[in-house]
Amino acid sequence: MKKICFVLTVSTGINYGSIFAAPTIKNHDDLKDYFSKDYDVSINYIKDKDNVDYLVVPKPYPPFENENYLPIIEIPAILFMKKDYGKIKTLVDDYFSKNS
């Protein structure tokens, strides 16, 4: 099973925070649950960066250090804000079908 990590948290220099300002978007358990049927999913890049194979990153996204040089799957950030997990999954699946 492919190990993917949704990079939804960034370093602010002092601490870490969600890239989304709205409180309703800060809890990503529903995102993890949706994708867990098909992928080994992480939503904590800081903790799991050494245990995943691919990064799923909203675009645009603040710069971050991809310390392990993992492949990045860019997804329009608006899909995360709309919680359009079906479309996100289609784009992730398309990435893997084109790069397998």
CORLIN-V477611 format. One record per backbone hydrogen bond with DSSP energy under -0.5 kcal/mol. NH is the residue of the N-H (numbers start at 1). CO is the residue of the C=O. E is the energy in kcal/mol with one decimal. If there is no record, write none. Layout:
BEGIN
NH | CO | E
NH | CO | E
END
This chain:
BEGIN
4 | 2 | -0.7
4 | 40 | -2.4
5 | 54 | -1.8
6 | 42 | -2.6
7 | 5 | -0.7
7 | 56 | -2.5
8 | 6 | -1.3
10 | 17 | -2.5
12 | 15 | -3.5
17 | 10 | -2.1
19 | 8 | -2.0
25 | 22 | -1.8
26 | 23 | -1.0
28 | 26 | -0.7
32 | 28 | -2.2
33 | 29 | -2.8
34 | 30 | -2.2
35 | 31 | -1.9
36 | 32 | -1.6
37 | 34 | -0.5
38 | 35 | -1.5
39 | 35 | -2.2
40 | 2 | -2.8
41 | 39 | -0.8
42 | 4 | -1.9
48 | 44 | -2.7
49 | 45 | -1.5
51 | 48 | -2.6
53 | 3 | -2.5
54 | 3 | -1.8
55 | 71 | -2.7
56 | 5 | -3.3
57 | 55 | -0.6
57 | 73 | -2.6
58 | 7 | -0.6
59 | 75 | -2.7
66 | 64 | -0.7
67 | 65 | -1.7
69 | 66 | -2.1
71 | 53 | -0.7
73 | 55 | -3.6
74 | 72 | -0.7
75 | 57 | -2.4
77 | 59 | -2.4
79 | 76 | -1.6
80 | 76 | -0.6
80 | 77 | -0.9
81 | 77 | -1.9
82 | 78 | -2.3
83 | 80 | -0.5
84 | 79 | -2.5
85 | 83 | -1.7
88 | 84 | -2.2
89 | 85 | -2.8
90 | 86 | -2.1
91 | 87 | -2.2
92 | 88 | -2.4
93 | 89 | -3.3
94 | 90 | -2.5
95 | 91 | -2.0
96 | 92 | -2.0
97 | 93 | -2.4
98 | 94 | -2.1
99 | 95 | -1.5
END
